[in-house]
Amino acid sequence: MLSTSIGQVKGIASSIKETQTMPTMLKNWAQERIISTWLWGSLIVYRANMLVLYWFILMPFTIAATADGFWVREISTFRFSSQSPIRHRFGVLISSMTLVSVCVWVVLPIPIPSVVAPLAIVAIGFATWMWLSNMQKRI
């Protein structure tokens, strides 16, 4: 995929009207910037597609964790046990940190394995369970 992208982009800098009069070094620099931007965009699209793919695969897990967290909360409202605000906050922090790190992972132009996508979705499922199961009894 990326090698065909390089082949498509290779002659773009020489075909732009304003680059015809540019010096050779500047023309090469412009061509390299176009190629690197094209490859970076391809990487962002690839990683976003990985997230979407794993989201649909792991959606049943996330839905099950959310439902379980809700029912754990409903059951614990009738017990004489208090909810843990520390665990509730921990769930919020996990989900926030996961979302921020996934946003950074998508645009970071260094080779990072694609295992980040399923791990992030599992972490969101766990954080949602932790957040819901430790919500206050009365809202």
N, C-alpha and C positions, 0 to 999 in steps of 0.2 A: 504494500500500500504506500509506504513512504518513498520507496524508490521510484514508483510511477509518479508520485507527487513532485519529486525532484526533477524528473524528466519533463514534466509539464511546465514547471516554473523556470527552468534553466534559461530560456530565451526571452523571458518577459522584460528584463531590464533593457535589452537592446531594441525591443519593439516599442517602448514608450517614446513618444515624440521628443520630449525634452532631454532624454538621455543620449540622443544622437550626437549632440555637440559637447557632451561631457568628456573630460579627460578619462583615460583608460582606467586609472586607479579608482577614480570616483565612480565610474561605471561598474567596476568589479565590486566595489563596496556596496553600491546600491543593489546589485544582483544578489550578493550574499545576504543582505538584510531582508530582501524579499523572500529568499529561500528559507532563511531561519524563521521568519514570521509565519510562512506557510506551514512549515513543519511543526511549529509550536501550536498553531491553530488545529492542525491534524491531531496532535497529541491531546489537546483539550477535548476535541470531539470524541476521540477514542476513549478517554477516561470517563467522559459523561455517558457514553454508551455502555461502558462497563457498569457504572452505577445503576443505570436503568435496567440492564439485564439482571443484575443480582437483586435489584429491588423486587422485580416481579417473581424471581425464584424464592426469595426469602420473605415475601409479603405474608404468607400464612403464619410464619413464626412470629412476625411482628404483631399481627392481629391477635394471635393466641396469647402472646405475652401481655398485650394491652387488656384483653378480656380477663385474663387471670388476675392482673393487678387490680382491675376494677372490682372483681368479685372478692378478692382478698380484702379490699377496703370495705366492701359491703358487709362481709362477715365480721370483720373486726369492729364495726360500729356497734354491734350488739354484745361485744365482749367488754369486760372491764379492764381493758389494756389500752395504754396510750400509744398514739402514733409517734414515730420518731421524726422530729423535724430535721435532725442531722441526716438521716437516710433520705428524706424528701429532698433536702438541699443537694445531697450527693447525686441523686438522680437527675436533678436539674443541671448540675455542673457537668455530669458525664454527657448529657445530650448536647449541651452548649459547646463543650470542648470537641466533641465528635463532629458537630456541624462545622465548626471553624476549621478543624484540621482537614476535613474532606474538601472544603472550599480551597484551602491552601494546596492540598494534594492535586486537585484538578488543574490548577494553573502553574504548578511548579515544574520548570522545564528540566528536571533531572530524572534519571531512571529510578523509579520506585516501583516495586512489584504491584501487580494488580490485586493482591490479596487484601489491600486496604479497603476495597469496596465491600466485600462481604463482611469483613470484620467491623466496619463502620455501621452497617445495617444491623448486625447482631448487637452491637453496643447501643444503638438507638432503641432496639427492642428491650434490652435489659434496663436501660435508663427509664424508658416509659413504664415498665413494670415497677421499678423502684419508686418512681415518682407517684404513680397512681396508688400503689399499695400503702404508701405512707402519707397520703393526704389527710388533712384534718377530718375529724368525724362530722363536724357540722360546718357547712359552708354557707 
